[in-house]
Amino acid sequence: MSRIELAVQKVRHLDENQADALLEWLEMRENREALRQRLDADVETGLEQLRRGEKIPGGQVYAEIRDRSQRRRAGKNG
């Protein structure tokens, strides 16, 4: 019996709560993988920009990060 067939057999025996938990876990994994792929693409874009000499001063980067963080916190608390 293949690993997939074995997994299908095990899933058939789950109760509703267990099945819901498994589906939620699978969705989280899928979302995490999509996020990882997006981050990898963003990093690659940034590296390409650096290779072309398109740099941003460090102080500007930190200011933007600080501003975004403050806006995000204000949105969650406000």
C-alpha positions as CSV (number, residue, x, y, z in Angstrom):
1,M,0.0,0.0,0.0
2,S,1.4,3.4,-1.0
3,R,1.8,6.3,1.5
4,I,-1.1,8.1,-0.2
5,E,-3.4,5.1,0.1
6,L,-2.4,4.7,3.7
7,A,-3.1,8.4,4.4
8,V,-6.5,8.1,2.7
9,Q,-7.4,5.1,4.9
10,K,-6.4,7.0,8.0
11,V,-8.4,10.1,7.1
12,R,-11.6,8.0,6.5
13,H,-11.5,7.2,10.2
14,L,-11.4,10.7,11.5
15,D,-14.3,12.2,13.3
16,E,-15.6,15.7,12.2
17,N,-13.5,17.7,14.7
18,Q,-10.3,15.8,13.7
19,A,-11.1,16.2,10.0
20,D,-11.7,20.0,10.5
21,A,-8.4,20.3,12.4
22,L,-6.6,18.4,9.6
23,L,-8.1,20.6,6.9
24,E,-7.2,23.8,8.9
25,W,-3.6,22.5,9.3
26,L,-3.4,21.7,5.5
27,E,-4.7,25.2,4.7
28,M,-2.1,26.8,7.0
29,R,0.7,24.8,5.4
30,E,-0.5,25.9,2.0
31,N,-0.7,29.5,3.0
32,R,2.8,29.3,4.6
33,E,4.2,27.8,1.4
34,A,2.6,30.6,-0.7
35,L,4.1,33.2,1.7
36,R,7.5,31.6,1.4
37,Q,7.4,31.7,-2.3
38,R,6.3,35.3,-2.3
39,L,9.1,36.2,0.1
40,D,11.6,34.3,-2.0
41,A,10.5,36.3,-5.1
42,D,10.7,39.5,-3.2
43,V,14.3,38.7,-2.0
44,E,15.3,37.8,-5.6
45,T,13.9,41.1,-6.8
46,G,15.8,43.0,-4.1
47,L,19.0,41.2,-5.0
48,E,18.5,42.0,-8.7
49,Q,18.0,45.7,-7.8
50,L,21.2,45.7,-5.8
51,R,23.1,44.1,-8.7
52,R,21.9,47.0,-10.9
53,G,23.1,49.5,-8.2
54,E,19.6,50.5,-7.2
55,K,20.2,51.0,-3.5
56,I,18.3,52.8,-0.7
57,P,20.1,54.4,2.2
58,G,19.9,52.4,5.4
59,G,18.3,55.3,7.3
60,Q,15.5,55.5,4.8
61,V,14.9,51.7,5.0
62,Y,14.7,51.8,8.8
63,A,12.4,54.8,8.8
64,E,10.0,53.1,6.4
65,I,10.0,49.9,8.5
66,R,9.4,52.0,11.6
67,D,6.5,53.9,9.9
68,R,4.9,50.7,8.6
69,S,5.2,49.1,12.0
70,Q,3.6,52.0,13.7
71,R,0.7,52.2,11.2
72,R,0.1,48.4,11.6
73,R,0.0,48.7,15.4
74,A,-2.2,51.7,15.2
75,G,-4.6,49.8,12.9
76,K,-4.8,46.8,15.3
77,N,-5.2,49.0,18.4
78,G,-7.4,51.7,16.9
